[in-house]
């Protein structure tokens, strides 16, 4: 969870994508992602899921602490699963856009963009850029989780 100590080694997946905000509360997509990863993980070592949401809803005192943790966690992850259920009112994902641009060429990224989200047209650029860099693009969270695990087991 956010700002907790990062593991030094072992297989890991960072859950990148829009985080619900207190000003427009919606359920997080991340518990379903954790479940999808857990259902498919067959490795001989435990899988660590790096979740940028705060345990118990406790936000960072300093914004910079959150940004630094997320940057370090994405760098440490064996795979970065971007799930972008774009909704300009509740899950705009502006930070997600920047993070995707920073990580797209890492060889550790999977992009999930559900076509039935409120604003799928706003994912068009991410999907195009993913194609230019050979990043898998999936339309379901289950498929994105499976692809992220494939990156770990292949690498």
Secondary structure, 3 states (H helix, E strand, C coil): CCCCCCCCCCCEEEEECCCCECCECCCCCHHHHHHHHHHHCCCCCCCEEEECCCHHHCCCCCHHHHHHHHHHHHHHCCEEEEECCCECCCECCHHHHHHHHHHHHHCCEEEECCCCCCCHHHHHHHHHHHHHCCCEEECCHHHHHHHHHHHHHHC
